[in-house]
């Protein structure tokens, strides 16, 4: 099956022979990963859940790991 790379739109095969699928190359895969890391892409969601989760995490005291 032929697919287009989500980053550069180059046509490539969707097969186990392509370890970077759905991307055409490691370069495109890493560029996309970097965009997620820099929060250039987001998945929209329920902000109430996000707020609840952040409040829950902030209410717990930080306990350092045992050495």
N, C-alpha and C positions, 0 to 999 in steps of 0.2 A: 504494500500500500504506500502511495506517495503522499507526503504531507509537507506543509510549508513550515519552515522554522519560525517560531513565535517572535524571534528577534529581528532577523534579517530577511525573512520571507523566501529564502533559498529552498528549493524543492529538495527533499531528501526522503529516504526510505524509513518507514516505521517497521523496524525489524530488530532482532537481537544482535544483528551485525553492527548496529549503530549504538554504541554505549552512551551517547549523549542525547538520545531521543527524549523529547520531541525536538531538540535543537539539532542543528546541522554540525556543530563542532563544540569543542570544549570552550573555545573563546566566547561563542554566543551564550552558552550555558553560564559561564562565569560573569558575563556582563549582566545577564538577567538576575543572577543571584545578588550581585552588587546593588542593583536597583532596588531589590527587596530589602537589603540590609540598610540602605539609605532612606528607606520608607518612601520611595518614589511610587511604589505600588501599594495599594491597600485593599483589604477585603472589608466591605461595609458590613456592619453588624449592629446589634442593638446596643446603644451606648449605655443603657441602664445596666446591662450585664457587665460591661466594661467598667463602669463606675463602681458597681458592687464588688467586683473582683479587686480593684485597686484599693478600695476602702478596707476590704478584708485583709489584704496583705499589709497595709499600713498599720493596722491595729495590733498586730502581733509584734512583740519585742524581738529584736534580732538576737539570736543565740549563736555565738561563734561555734564552729565545730570543735569537738574534743581533740586535744593534741595527744 
